Amino acid sequence: MESHPPLNIESFSYWPEFLFKYGRDESAWRWTKHLIDSRDDYPEISFTVVEHLVAGLLGLRPDAPNAALTVGSHLPAEIDVLTADHVRVGDWDLRISQEGRHTTDVTVHSGPGPLAVTVGSETHSLEPGQSARVTKDPS
């Protein structure tokens, strides 16, 4: 991608998703910024940028049919805090906030029942109206 970049911007649009999946967060962020800076009006670009900014950076892996969500920060060094409010996972409405790679807050605003939220090795069963804060040991 770097030495022989494709001629069309659409070819770049899913590249950050791949990089986030394999833990190449700084590169994923750089390519996401490339998409943003392109200011391309092709609809695929705006849709994938939103996906990268929310699902990619926050590391969201929803499993709505099983009432579950896994969250794992992919924030690059350039971003200290990221919050996304009213994120839909199936019928659940969530607020997810991350501070670096060490603290994640999840609030279930509403939903049909409990949602199993896994952050790192911790799983919390959150009913609508409940929150959980998970802080990783920095060592």
N, CA, C and O atoms as CSV, one atom per row, in Angstrom:
chain,resi,resn,atom,element,x,y,z
A,1,MET,N,N,0.823,-1.188,0.000
A,1,MET,CA,C,0.000,0.000,0.000
A,1,MET,C,C,0.874,1.262,0.000
A,1,MET,O,O,0.510,2.271,-0.603
A,2,GLU,N,N,2.005,1.202,0.664
A,2,GLU,CA,C,2.848,2.398,0.733
A,2,GLU,C,C,3.680,2.576,-0.538
A,2,GLU,O,O,3.736,3.670,-1.099
A,3,SER,N,N,4.316,1.513,-0.983
A,3,SER,CA,C,5.218,1.652,-2.125
A,3,SER,C,C,4.478,1.704,-3.458
A,3,SER,O,O,4.965,2.325,-4.403
A,4,HIS,N,N,3.320,1.069,-3.552
A,4,HIS,CA,C,2.533,1.069,-4.782
A,4,HIS,C,C,1.064,1.317,-4.436
A,4,HIS,O,O,0.237,0.414,-4.558
A,5,PRO,N,N,0.741,2.535,-4.004
A,5,PRO,CA,C,-0.640,2.797,-3.584
A,5,PRO,C,C,-1.619,2.670,-4.749
A,5,PRO,O,O,-1.294,3.009,-5.887
A,6,PRO,N,N,-2.810,2.182,-4.453
A,6,PRO,CA,C,-3.819,2.076,-5.507
A,6,PRO,C,C,-4.227,3.465,-6.012
A,6,PRO,O,O,-4.034,4.471,-5.329
A,7,LEU,N,N,-4.776,3.494,-7.185
A,7,LEU,CA,C,-5.164,4.767,-7.788
A,7,LEU,C,C,-6.481,5.299,-7.238
A,7,LEU,O,O,-6.716,6.506,-7.280
A,8,ASN,N,N,-7.341,4.431,-6.726
A,8,ASN,CA,C,-8.637,4.914,-6.234
A,8,ASN,C,C,-8.703,4.834,-4.714
A,8,ASN,O,O,-8.157,3.914,-4.104
A,9,ILE,N,N,-9.375,5.805,-4.115
A,9,ILE,CA,C,-9.463,5.910,-2.656
A,9,ILE,C,C,-10.240,4.743,-2.057
A,9,ILE,O,O,-9.989,4.362,-0.914
A,10,GLU,N,N,-11.175,4.170,-2.807
A,10,GLU,CA,C,-11.966,3.062,-2.284
A,10,GLU,C,C,-11.087,1.876,-1.882
A,10,GLU,O,O,-11.431,1.126,-0.968
A,11,SER,N,N,-9.972,1.712,-2.556
A,11,SER,CA,C,-9.068,0.612,-2.237
A,11,SER,C,C,-8.465,0.743,-0.844
A,11,SER,O,O,-8.074,-0.250,-0.230
A,12,PHE,N,N,-8.395,1.970,-0.353
A,12,PHE,CA,C,-7.864,2.210,0.982
A,12,PHE,C,C,-8.917,2.044,2.070
A,12,PHE,O,O,-8.572,1.887,3.241
A,13,SER,N,N,-10.195,2.074,1.702
A,13,SER,CA,C,-11.253,2.255,2.689
A,13,SER,C,C,-11.339,1.167,3.752
A,13,SER,O,O,-11.745,1.454,4.879
A,14,TYR,N,N,-10.976,-0.057,3.435
A,14,TYR,CA,C,-11.064,-1.133,4.428
A,14,TYR,C,C,-9.709,-1.503,5.034
A,14,TYR,O,O,-9.626,-2.370,5.904
A,15,TRP,N,N,-8.680,-0.857,4.580
A,15,TRP,CA,C,-7.322,-1.142,5.073
A,15,TRP,C,C,-7.204,-0.934,6.588
A,15,TRP,O,O,-6.628,-1.795,7.253
A,16,PRO,N,N,-7.714,0.156,7.173
A,16,PRO,CA,C,-7.620,0.316,8.629
A,16,PRO,C,C,-8.302,-0.820,9.405
A,16,PRO,O,O,-7.805,-1.241,10.450
A,17,GLU,N,N,-9.436,-1.313,8.897
A,17,GLU,CA,C,-10.128,-2.419,9.576
A,17,GLU,C,C,-9.202,-3.626,9.717
A,17,GLU,O,O,-9.128,-4.236,10.784
A,18,PHE,N,N,-8.508,-3.961,8.655
A,18,PHE,CA,C,-7.554,-5.068,8.666
A,18,PHE,C,C,-6.427,-4.800,9.667
A,18,PHE,O,O,-6.049,-5.681,10.439
A,19,LEU,N,N,-5.897,-3.579,9.646
A,19,LEU,CA,C,-4.792,-3.241,10.539
A,19,LEU,C,C,-5.226,-3.266,12.002
A,19,LEU,O,O,-4.489,-3.775,12.847
A,20,PHE,N,N,-6.417,-2.726,12.326
A,20,PHE,CA,C,-6.915,-2.798,13.706
A,20,PHE,C,C,-7.040,-4.253,14.152
A,20,PHE,O,O,-6.660,-4.602,15.269
A,21,LYS,N,N,-7.571,-5.092,13.278
A,21,LYS,CA,C,-7.796,-6.509,13.622
A,21,LYS,C,C,-6.503,-7.197,14.051
A,21,LYS,O,O,-6.518,-8.077,14.912
A,22,TYR,N,N,-5.395,-6.796,13.454
A,22,TYR,CA,C,-4.120,-7.438,13.762
A,22,TYR,C,C,-3.204,-6.586,14.634
A,22,TYR,O,O,-1.989,-6.779,14.651
A,23,GLY,N,N,-3.807,-5.633,15.363
A,23,GLY,CA,C,-3.061,-4.881,16.363
A,23,GLY,C,C,-2.103,-3.848,15.813
A,23,GLY,O,O,-1.212,-3.401,16.535
A,24,ARG,N,N,-2.252,-3.458,14.582
A,24,ARG,CA,C,-1.388,-2.449,13.981
A,24,ARG,C,C,-2.076,-1.087,14.098
A,24,ARG,O,O,-2.385,-0.433,13.102
A,25,ASP,N,N,-2.302,-0.687,15.348
A,25,ASP,CA,C,-3.156,0.455,15.649
A,25,ASP,C,C,-2.622,1.785,15.140
A,25,ASP,O,O,-3.389,2.596,14.620
A,26,GLU,N,N,-1.341,2.023,15.277
A,26,GLU,CA,C,-0.776,3.293,14.792
A,26,GLU,C,C,-0.918,3.397,13.275
A,26,GLU,O,O,-1.262,4.457,12.752
A,27,SER,N,N,-0.655,2.305,12.574
A,27,SER,CA,C,-0.816,2.304,11.116
A,27,SER,C,C,-2.277,2.455,10.720
A,27,SER,O,O,-2.601,3.177,9.777
A,28,ALA,N,N,-3.155,1.773,11.442
A,28,ALA,CA,C,-4.585,1.881,11.157
A,28,ALA,C,C,-5.051,3.325,11.324
A,28,ALA,O,O,-5.821,3.835,10.511
A,29,TRP,N,N,-4.579,3.973,12.378
A,29,TRP,CA,C,-4.956,5.361,12.614
A,29,TRP,C,C,-4.415,6.264,11.501
A,29,TRP,O,O,-5.115,7.165,11.037
A,30,ARG,N,N,-3.183,6.027,11.077
A,30,ARG,CA,C,-2.593,6.831,10.005
A,30,ARG,C,C,-3.408,6.704,8.717
A,30,ARG,O,O,-3.650,7.704,8.040
A,31,TRP,N,N,-3.833,5.489,8.372
A,31,TRP,CA,C,-4.622,5.291,7.156
A,31,TRP,C,C,-6.037,5.842,7.320
A,31,TRP,O,O,-6.634,6.301,6.346
A,32,THR,N,N,-6.581,5.803,8.533
A,32,THR,CA,C,-7.897,6.414,8.771
A,32,THR,C,C,-7.801,7.919,8.532
A,32,THR,O,O,-8.674,8.513,7.899
A,33,LYS,N,N,-6.732,8.528,9.046
A,33,LYS,CA,C,-6.541,9.963,8.810
A,33,LYS,C,C,-6.369,10.262,7.314
A,33,LYS,O,O,-6.824,11.296,6.825
A,34,HIS,N,N,-5.715,9.356,6.602
A,34,HIS,CA,C,-5.566,9.514,5.154
A,34,HIS,C,C,-6.944,9.559,4.492
A,34,HIS,O,O,-7.180,10.385,3.610
A,35,LEU,N,N,-7.843,8.687,4.905
A,35,LEU,CA,C,-9.201,8.678,4.359
A,35,LEU,C,C,-9.936,9.972,4.700
A,35,LEU,O,O,-10.613,10.555,3.853
A,36,ILE,N,N,-9.794,10.412,5.949
A,36,ILE,CA,C,-10.441,11.660,6.363
A,36,ILE,C,C,-9.890,12.838,5.551
A,36,ILE,O,O,-10.647,13.660,5.036
A,37,ASP,N,N,-8.581,12.901,5.450
A,37,ASP,CA,C,-7.939,14.014,4.740
A,37,ASP,C,C,-8.253,14.021,3.245
A,37,ASP,O,O,-8.144,15.057,2.588
A,38,SER,N,N,-8.644,12.865,2.710
A,38,SER,CA,C,-8.961,12.807,1.283
A,38,SER,C,C,-10.185,13.654,0.957
A,38,SER,O,O,-10.332,14.135,-0.166
A,39,ARG,N,N,-11.063,13.836,1.941
A,39,ARG,CA,C,-12.302,14.598,1.770
A,39,ARG,C,C,-13.094,14.100,0.567
A,39,ARG,O,O,-13.830,14.851,-0.074
A,40,ASP,N,N,-12.922,12.816,0.284
A,40,ASP,CA,C,-13.614,12.212,-0.842
A,40,ASP,C,C,-15.100,12.112,-0.544
A,40,ASP,O,O,-15.490,11.799,0.581
A,41,ASP,N,N,-15.928,12.375,-1.539
A,41,ASP,CA,C,-17.367,12.338,-1.311
A,41,ASP,C,C,-18.006,11.001,-1.695
A,41,ASP,O,O,-19.230,10.872,-1.677
A,42,TYR,N,N,-17.203,10.031,-2.033
A,42,TYR,CA,C,-17.726,8.700,-2.328
A,42,TYR,C,C,-18.309,8.123,-1.032
A,42,TYR,O,O,-17.606,8.077,-0.023
A,43,PRO,N,N,-19.577,7.681,-1.031
A,43,PRO,CA,C,-20.242,7.264,0.218
A,43,PRO,C,C,-19.492,6.196,1.010
A,43,PRO,O,O,-19.529,6.206,2.241
A,44,GLU,N,N,-18.823,5.288,0.336
A,44,GLU,CA,C,-18.104,4.229,1.040
A,44,GLU,C,C,-17.061,4.798,1.998
A,44,GLU,O,O,-16.817,4.234,3.065
A,45,ILE,N,N,-16.456,5.900,1.620
A,45,ILE,CA,C,-15.408,6.493,2.453
A,45,ILE,C,C,-15.984,6.975,3.778
A,45,ILE,O,O,-15.442,6.664,4.839
A,46,SER,N,N,-17.076,7.732,3.728
A,46,SER,CA,C,-17.648,8.233,4.986
A,46,SER,C,C,-18.137,7.095,5.871
A,46,SER,O,O,-17.959,7.151,7.088
A,47,PHE,N,N,-18.747,6.067,5.296
A,47,PHE,CA,C,-19.227,4.938,6.096
A,47,PHE,C,C,-18.075,4.194,6.759
A,47,PHE,O,O,-18.159,3.844,7.936
A,48,THR,N,N,-16.999,3.951,6.012
A,48,THR,CA,C,-15.880,3.217,6.613
A,48,THR,C,C,-15.127,4.069,7.620
A,48,THR,O,O,-14.617,3.542,8.608
A,49,VAL,N,N,-15.045,5.383,7.391
A,49,VAL,CA,C,-14.381,6.255,8.372
A,49,VAL,C,C,-15.124,6.195,9.707
A,49,VAL,O,O,-14.493,6.075,10.757
A,50,VAL,N,N,-16.450,6.277,9.679
A,50,VAL,CA,C,-17.223,6.177,10.924
A,50,VAL,C,C,-16.969,4.824,11.588
A,50,VAL,O,O,-16.799,4.750,12.805
A,51,GLU,N,N,-16.942,3.770,10.801
A,51,GLU,CA,C,-16.652,2.444,11.356
A,51,GLU,C,C,-15.278,2.413,12.027
A,51,GLU,O,O,-15.139,1.881,13.129
A,52,HIS,N,N,-14.267,2.979,11.371
A,52,HIS,CA,C,-12.916,2.974,11.931
A,52,HIS,C,C,-12.826,3.827,13.190
A,52,HIS,O,O,-12.130,3.468,14.139
A,53,LEU,N,N,-13.541,4.976,13.198
A,53,LEU,CA,C,-13.491,5.872,14.352
A,53,LEU,C,C,-14.199,5.287,15.567
A,53,LEU,O,O,-13.785,5.541,16.698
A,54,VAL,N,N,-15.253,4.515,15.358
A,54,VAL,CA,C,-15.999,3.956,16.488
A,54,VAL,C,C,-15.576,2.513,16.745
A,54,VAL,O,O,-14.945,2.223,17.761
A,55,ALA,N,N,-15.914,1.625,15.848
A,55,ALA,CA,C,-15.632,0.197,16.076
A,55,ALA,C,C,-14.135,-0.100,16.096
A,55,ALA,O,O,-13.667,-0.884,16.922
A,56,GLY,N,N,-13.384,0.527,15.188
A,56,GLY,CA,C,-11.954,0.239,15.112
A,56,GLY,C,C,-11.176,0.748,16.304
A,56,GLY,O,O,-10.481,-0.023,16.967
A,57,LEU,N,N,-11.281,2.043,16.589
A,57,LEU,CA,C,-10.510,2.622,17.695
A,57,LEU,C,C,-10.942,2.080,19.052
A,57,LEU,O,O,-10.106,1.853,19.927
A,58,LEU,N,N,-12.253,1.870,19.230
A,58,LEU,CA,C,-12.739,1.339,20.508
A,58,LEU,C,C,-12.601,-0.181,20.591
A,58,LEU,O,O,-12.751,-0.759,21.668
A,59,GLY,N,N,-12.319,-0.822,19.475
A,59,GLY,CA,C,-12.148,-2.271,19.468
A,59,GLY,C,C,-13.431,-3.015,19.792
A,59,GLY,O,O,-13.429,-3.948,20.595
A,60,LEU,N,N,-14.525,-2.604,19.168
A,60,LEU,CA,C,-15.821,-3.220,19.450
A,60,LEU,C,C,-16.010,-4.473,18.601
A,60,LEU,O,O,-15.822,-4.459,17.385
A,61,ARG,N,N,-16.387,-5.553,19.276
A,61,ARG,CA,C,-16.748,-6.792,18.595
A,61,ARG,C,C,-18.110,-7.220,19.139
A,61,ARG,O,O,-18.191,-7.957,20.122
A,62,PRO,N,N,-19.179,-6.750,18.492
A,62,PRO,CA,C,-20.522,-7.061,18.985
A,62,PRO,C,C,-20.964,-8.469,18.615
A,62,PRO,O,O,-20.592,-9.007,17.572
A,63,ASP,N,N,-21.757,-9.042,19.485
A,63,ASP,CA,C,-22.403,-10.330,19.250
A,63,ASP,C,C,-23.830,-10.198,19.768
A,63,ASP,O,O,-24.213,-10.838,20.747
A,64,ALA,N,N,-24.613,-9.351,19.089
A,64,ALA,CA,C,-25.967,-9.031,19.550
A,64,ALA,C,C,-26.866,-10.251,19.701
A,64,ALA,O,O,-27.635,-10.299,20.661
A,65,PRO,N,N,-26.816,-11.250,18.802
A,65,PRO,CA,C,-27.699,-12.401,18.986
A,65,PRO,C,C,-27.471,-13.134,20.315
A,65,PRO,O,O,-28.385,-13.760,20.852
A,66,ASN,N,N,-26.245,-13.047,20.835
A,66,ASN,CA,C,-25.916,-13.696,22.103
A,66,ASN,C,C,-25.815,-12.703,23.252
A,66,ASN,O,O,-25.278,-13.030,24.310
A,67,ALA,N,N,-26.328,-11.494,23.050
A,67,ALA,CA,C,-26.339,-10.443,24.078
A,67,ALA,C,C,-24.947,-10.232,24.664
A,67,ALA,O,O,-24.757,-10.243,25.880
A,68,ALA,N,N,-23.971,-10.039,23.760
A,68,ALA,CA,C,-22.588,-9.903,24.217
A,68,ALA,C,C,-21.842,-8.855,23.393
A,68,ALA,O,O,-22.160,-8.605,22.230
A,69,LEU,N,N,-20.851,-8.260,24.025
A,69,LEU,CA,C,-19.979,-7.284,23.390
A,69,LEU,C,C,-18.598,-7.412,23.996
A,69,LEU,O,O,-18.446,-7.497,25.215
A,70,THR,N,N,-17.589,-7.426,23.132
A,70,THR,CA,C,-16.203,-7.390,23.579
A,70,THR,C,C,-15.626,-6.036,23.180
A,70,THR,O,O,-15.836,-5.561,22.064
A,71,VAL,N,N,-14.896,-5.423,24.110
A,71,VAL,CA,C,-14.312,-4.105,23.888
A,71,VAL,C,C,-12.821,-4.199,24.188
A,71,VAL,O,O,-12.418,-4.766,25.204
A,72,GLY,N,N,-12.007,-3.641,23.299
A,72,GLY,CA,C,-10.563,-3.627,23.530
A,72,GLY,C,C,-9.947,-2.415,22.854
A,72,GLY,O,O,-10.003,-2.301,21.630
A,73,SER,N,N,-9.374,-1.527,23.610
A,73,SER,CA,C,-8.855,-0.266,23.087
A,73,SER,C,C,-7.820,-0.470,21.989
A,73,SER,O,O,-6.912,-1.295,22.094
A,74,HIS,N,N,-7.994,0.308,20.942
A,74,HIS,CA,C,-7.010,0.398,19.866
A,74,HIS,C,C,-6.586,1.849,19.688
A,74,HIS,O,O,-6.181,2.260,18.601
A,75,LEU,N,N,-6.685,2.624,20.772
A,75,LEU,CA,C,-6.345,4.033,20.673
A,75,LEU,C,C,-4.852,4.204,20.401
A,75,LEU,O,O,-4.021,3.609,21.088
A,76,PRO,N,N,-4.512,5.013,19.404
A,76,PRO,CA,C,-3.102,5.298,19.150
A,76,PRO,C,C,-2.601,6.315,20.172
A,76,PRO,O,O,-3.392,6.909,20.904
A,77,ALA,N,N,-1.310,6.507,20.216
A,77,ALA,CA,C,-0.703,7.426,21.175
A,77,ALA,C,C,-1.258,8.840,21.041
A,77,ALA,O,O,-1.298,9.582,22.023
A,78,GLU,N,N,-1.681,9.216,19.857
A,78,GLU,CA,C,-2.180,10.559,19.578
A,78,GLU,C,C,-3.538,10.850,20.226
A,78,GLU,O,O,-3.901,12.013,20.397
A,79,ILE,N,N,-4.283,9.815,20.585
A,79,ILE,CA,C,-5.628,10.003,21.145
A,79,ILE,C,C,-5.631,9.526,22.594
A,79,ILE,O,O,-5.415,8.347,22.873
A,80,ASP,N,N,-5.883,10.470,23.519
A,80,ASP,CA,C,-5.906,10.134,24.941
A,80,ASP,C,C,-7.237,9.542,25.381
A,80,ASP,O,O,-7.274,8.565,26.129
A,81,VAL,N,N,-8.331,10.140,24.913
A,81,VAL,CA,C,-9.673,9.736,25.348
A,81,VAL,C,C,-10.590,9.718,24.132
A,81,VAL,O,O,-10.538,10.605,23.280
A,82,LEU,N,N,-11.430,8.692,24.071
A,82,LEU,CA,C,-12.440,8.609,23.025
A,82,LEU,C,C,-13.735,8.134,23.660
A,82,LEU,O,O,-13.751,7.145,24.392
A,83,THR,N,N,-14.824,8.846,23.375
A,83,THR,CA,C,-16.142,8.479,23.877
A,83,THR,C,C,-17.115,8.431,22.711
A,83,THR,O,O,-17.153,9.337,21.879
A,84,ALA,N,N,-17.893,7.371,22.662
A,84,ALA,CA,C,-18.966,7.245,21.672
A,84,ALA,C,C,-20.251,6.998,22.450
A,84,ALA,O,O,-20.337,6.063,23.246
A,85,ASP,N,N,-21.242,7.840,22.214
A,85,ASP,CA,C,-22.503,7.723,22.937
A,85,ASP,C,C,-23.602,7.319,21.965
A,85,ASP,O,O,-23.594,7.687,20.790
A,86,HIS,N,N,-24.534,6.563,22.487
A,86,HIS,CA,C,-25.670,6.045,21.717
A,86,HIS,C,C,-25.204,5.126,20.591
A,86,HIS,O,O,-25.688,5.209,19.462
A,87,VAL,N,N,-24.263,4.254,20.918
A,87,VAL,CA,C,-23.811,3.217,20.002
A,87,VAL,C,C,-24.821,2.076,20.093
A,87,VAL,O,O,-25.137,1.609,21.187
A,88,ARG,N,N,-25.317,1.636,18.962
A,88,ARG,CA,C,-26.300,0.556,18.932
A,88,ARG,C,C,-25.595,-0.778,18.732
A,88,ARG,O,O,-24.799,-0.947,17.808
A,89,VAL,N,N,-25.903,-1.719,19.615
A,89,VAL,CA,C,-25.488,-3.113,19.464
A,89,VAL,C,C,-26.772,-3.913,19.571
A,89,VAL,O,O,-27.283,-4.136,20.669
A,90,GLY,N,N,-27.292,-4.343,18.434
A,90,GLY,CA,C,-28.607,-4.972,18.437
A,90,GLY,C,C,-29.628,-3.991,18.981
A,90,GLY,O,O,-29.750,-2.873,18.481
A,91,ASP,N,N,-30.365,-4.409,20.010
A,91,ASP,CA,C,-31.384,-3.557,20.617
A,91,ASP,C,C,-30.855,-2.751,21.800
A,91,ASP,O,O,-31.632,-2.062,22.461
A,92,TRP,N,N,-29.569,-2.817,22.081
A,92,TRP,CA,C,-28.976,-2.085,23.189
A,92,TRP,C,C,-28.451,-0.731,22.713
A,92,TRP,O,O,-27.988,-0.592,21.581
A,93,ASP,N,N,-28.531,0.245,23.586
A,93,ASP,CA,C,-28.017,1.584,23.335
A,93,ASP,C,C,-26.935,1.843,24.390
A,93,ASP,O,O,-27.214,1.814,25.588
A,94,LEU,N,N,-25.708,2.093,23.943
A,94,LEU,CA,C,-24.552,2.131,24.842
A,94,LEU,C,C,-23.779,3.438,24.763
A,94,LEU,O,O,-23.838,4.176,23.780
A,95,ARG,N,N,-23.057,3.685,25.837
A,95,ARG,CA,C,-22.025,4.728,25.870
A,95,ARG,C,C,-20.736,4.010,26.206
A,95,ARG,O,O,-20.669,3.269,27.186
A,96,ILE,N,N,-19.708,4.229,25.392
A,96,ILE,CA,C,-18.418,3.574,25.600
A,96,ILE,C,C,-17.350,4.648,25.601
A,96,ILE,O,O,-17.276,5.467,24.684
A,97,SER,N,N,-16.528,4.641,26.630
A,97,SER,CA,C,-15.468,5.628,26.748
A,97,SER,C,C,-14.174,4.923,27.110
A,97,SER,O,O,-14.156,4.019,27.946
A,98,GLN,N,N,-13.098,5.345,26.475
A,98,GLN,CA,C,-11.785,4.779,26.788
A,98,GLN,C,C,-10.791,5.888,27.044
A,98,GLN,O,O,-10.768,6.914,26.365
A,99,GLU,N,N,-9.963,5.641,28.057
A,99,GLU,CA,C,-8.824,6.509,28.351
A,99,GLU,C,C,-7.586,5.698,28.016
A,99,GLU,O,O,-7.244,4.748,28.720
A,100,GLY,N,N,-6.922,6.079,26.942
A,100,GLY,CA,C,-5.751,5.329,26.504
A,100,GLY,C,C,-6.080,3.866,26.351
A,100,GLY,O,O,-7.142,3.495,25.852
A,101,ARG,N,N,-5.162,3.050,26.785
A,101,ARG,CA,C,-5.365,1.599,26.717
A,101,ARG,C,C,-5.586,1.002,28.095
A,101,ARG,O,O,-5.503,-0.212,28.280
A,102,HIS,N,N,-5.873,1.882,29.077
A,102,HIS,CA,C,-5.933,1.376,30.442
A,102,HIS,C,C,-7.309,1.422,31.093
A,102,HIS,O,O,-7.557,0.652,32.021
A,103,THR,N,N,-8.216,2.290,30.649
A,103,THR,CA,C,-9.508,2.397,31.324
A,103,THR,C,C,-10.630,2.412,30.299
A,103,THR,O,O,-10.596,3.162,29.323
A,104,THR,N,N,-11.617,1.573,30.542
A,104,THR,CA,C,-12.807,1.514,29.682
A,104,THR,C,C,-14.042,1.624,30.554
A,104,THR,O,O,-14.174,0.920,31.555
A,105,ASP,N,N,-14.950,2.518,30.163
A,105,ASP,CA,C,-16.245,2.666,30.815
A,105,ASP,C,C,-17.327,2.292,29.808
A,105,ASP,O,O,-17.307,2.747,28.665
A,106,VAL,N,N,-18.269,1.463,30.241
A,106,VAL,CA,C,-19.399,1.093,29.397
A,106,VAL,C,C,-20.672,1.326,30.190
A,106,VAL,O,O,-20.802,0.873,31.328
A,107,THR,N,N,-21.609,2.036,29.579
A,107,THR,CA,C,-22.924,2.267,30.171
A,107,THR,C,C,-23.970,1.734,29.211
A,107,THR,O,O,-23.932,2.023,28.016
A,108,VAL,N,N,-24.908,0.952,29.739
A,108,VAL,CA,C,-26.036,0.484,28.944
A,108,VAL,C,C,-27.193,1.446,29.223
A,108,VAL,O,O,-27.798,1.409,30.295
A,109,HIS,N,N,-27.490,2.303,28.251
A,109,HIS,CA,C,-28.607,3.238,28.409
A,109,HIS,C,C,-29.933,2.482,28.413
A,109,HIS,O,O,-30.784,2.697,29.275
A,110,SER,N,N,-30.091,1.593,27.435
A,110,SER,CA,C,-31.342,0.849,27.329
A,110,SER,C,C,-31.087,-0.448,26.571
A,110,SER,O,O,-30.065,-0.611,25.905
A,111,GLY,N,N,-32.034,-1.357,26.689
A,111,GLY,CA,C,-31.932,-2.632,25.985
A,111,GLY,C,C,-32.947,-3.610,26.522
A,111,GLY,O,O,-33.621,-3.325,27.512
A,112,PRO,N,N,-33.067,-4.761,25.882
A,112,PRO,CA,C,-34.078,-5.744,26.257
A,112,PRO,C,C,-33.738,-6.578,27.487
A,112,PRO,O,O,-34.555,-7.385,27.929
A,113,GLY,N,N,-32.555,-6.396,28.042
A,113,GLY,CA,C,-32.133,-7.182,29.200
A,113,GLY,C,C,-30.643,-7.007,29.401
A,113,GLY,O,O,-30.055,-6.051,28.895
A,114,PRO,N,N,-30.021,-7.925,30.137
A,114,PRO,CA,C,-28.589,-7.777,30.394
A,114,PRO,C,C,-27.754,-7.979,29.130
A,114,PRO,O,O,-28.119,-8.736,28.231
A,115,LEU,N,N,-26.629,-7.282,29.094
A,115,LEU,CA,C,-25.650,-7.417,28.024
A,115,LEU,C,C,-24.334,-7.822,28.671
A,115,LEU,O,O,-23.862,-7.156,29.593
A,116,ALA,N,N,-23.744,-8.903,28.195
A,116,ALA,CA,C,-22.443,-9.353,28.703
A,116,ALA,C,C,-21.360,-8.551,28.002
A,116,ALA,O,O,-21.163,-8.684,26.794
A,117,VAL,N,N,-20.653,-7.714,28.764
A,117,VAL,CA,C,-19.604,-6.866,28.213
A,117,VAL,C,C,-18.261,-7.366,28.731
A,117,VAL,O,O,-18.028,-7.427,29.938
A,118,THR,N,N,-17.380,-7.723,27.793
A,118,THR,CA,C,-16.054,-8.220,28.148
A,118,THR,C,C,-15.012,-7.185,27.758
A,118,THR,O,O,-14.948,-6.739,26.612
A,119,VAL,N,N,-14.192,-6.812,28.745
A,119,VAL,CA,C,-13.059,-5.917,28.535
A,119,VAL,C,C,-11.864,-6.644,29.116
A,119,VAL,O,O,-11.805,-6.904,30.318
A,120,GLY,N,N,-10.910,-6.972,28.255
A,120,GLY,CA,C,-9.770,-7.755,28.723
A,120,GLY,C,C,-10.251,-9.101,29.230
A,120,GLY,O,O,-10.937,-9.830,28.514
A,121,SER,N,N,-9.894,-9.431,30.458
A,121,SER,CA,C,-10.304,-10.711,31.035
A,121,SER,C,C,-11.538,-10.596,31.921
A,121,SER,O,O,-11.978,-11.585,32.509
A,122,GLU,N,N,-12.102,-9.384,32.019
A,122,GLU,CA,C,-13.279,-9.171,32.871
A,122,GLU,C,C,-14.554,-9.142,32.049
A,122,GLU,O,O,-14.617,-8.499,31.001
A,123,THR,N,N,-15.573,-9.847,32.534
A,123,THR,CA,C,-16.890,-9.800,31.909
A,123,THR,C,C,-17.887,-9.298,32.930
A,123,THR,O,O,-17.925,-9.766,34.069
A,124,HIS,N,N,-18.699,-8.333,32.504
A,124,HIS,CA,C,-19.735,-7.758,33.356
A,124,HIS,C,C,-21.081,-7.961,32.675
A,124,HIS,O,O,-21.214,-7.742,31.471
A,125,SER,N,N,-22.067,-8.375,33.440
A,125,SER,CA,C,-23.429,-8.478,32.935
A,125,SER,C,C,-24.137,-7.183,33.320
A,125,SER,O,O,-24.438,-6.947,34.490
A,126,LEU,N,N,-24.394,-6.355,32.320
A,126,LEU,CA,C,-24.941,-5.026,32.581
A,126,LEU,C,C,-26.401,-4.944,32.157
A,126,LEU,O,O,-26.749,-5.180,31.000
A,127,GLU,N,N,-27.227,-4.610,33.108
A,127,GLU,CA,C,-28.642,-4.357,32.846
A,127,GLU,C,C,-28.778,-2.919,32.342
A,127,GLU,O,O,-27.900,-2.094,32.597
A,128,PRO,N,N,-29.864,-2.607,31.631
A,128,PRO,CA,C,-30.091,-1.216,31.249
A,128,PRO,C,C,-30.029,-0.306,32.477
A,128,PRO,O,O,-30.609,-0.604,33.521
A,129,GLY,N,N,-29.311,0.811,32.326
A,129,GLY,CA,C,-29.120,1.750,33.421
A,129,GLY,C,C,-27.857,1.490,34.222
A,129,GLY,O,O,-27.515,2.286,35.096
A,130,GLN,N,N,-27.148,0.391,33.946
A,130,GLN,CA,C,-25.923,0.070,34.689
A,130,GLN,C,C,-24.675,0.420,33.878
A,130,GLN,O,O,-24.698,0.506,32.650
A,131,SER,N,N,-23.590,0.616,34.623
A,131,SER,CA,C,-22.291,0.928,34.034
A,131,SER,C,C,-21.224,0.029,34.633
A,131,SER,O,O,-21.404,-0.539,35.710
A,132,ALA,N,N,-20.134,-0.090,33.935
A,132,ALA,CA,C,-18.960,-0.795,34.458
A,132,ALA,C,C,-17.731,-0.025,34.046
A,132,ALA,O,O,-17.668,0.533,32.951
A,133,ARG,N,N,-16.756,0.000,34.929
A,133,ARG,CA,C,-15.469,0.641,34.655
A,133,ARG,C,C,-14.402,-0.430,34.851
A,133,ARG,O,O,-14.328,-1.065,35.902
A,134,VAL,N,N,-13.576,-0.621,33.820
A,134,VAL,CA,C,-12.503,-1.603,33.885
A,134,VAL,C,C,-11.188,-0.862,33.700
A,134,VAL,O,O,-10.976,-0.177,32.699
A,135,THR,N,N,-10.309,-1.012,34.688
A,135,THR,CA,C,-8.993,-0.392,34.618
A,135,THR,C,C,-7.945,-1.489,34.644
A,135,THR,O,O,-7.929,-2.336,35.537
A,136,LYS,N,N,-7.070,-1.458,33.648
A,136,LYS,CA,C,-5.990,-2.439,33.564
A,136,LYS,C,C,-4.795,-1.948,34.348
A,136,LYS,O,O,-4.516,-0.751,34.395
A,137,ASP,N,N,-4.100,-2.873,34.956
A,137,ASP,CA,C,-2.853,-2.573,35.641
A,137,ASP,C,C,-1.829,-2.153,34.577
A,137,ASP,O,O,-1.608,-2.903,33.626
A,138,PRO,N,N,-1.205,-0.987,34.707
A,138,PRO,CA,C,-0.276,-0.508,33.665
A,138,PRO,C,C,1.000,-1.341,33.547
A,138,PRO,O,O,1.764,-1.137,32.604
A,139,SER,N,N,1.252,-2.253,34.448
A,139,SER,CA,C,2.496,-3.037,34.363
A,139,SER,C,C,2.405,-4.176,33.390
A,139,SER,O,O,3.372,-4.918,33.216
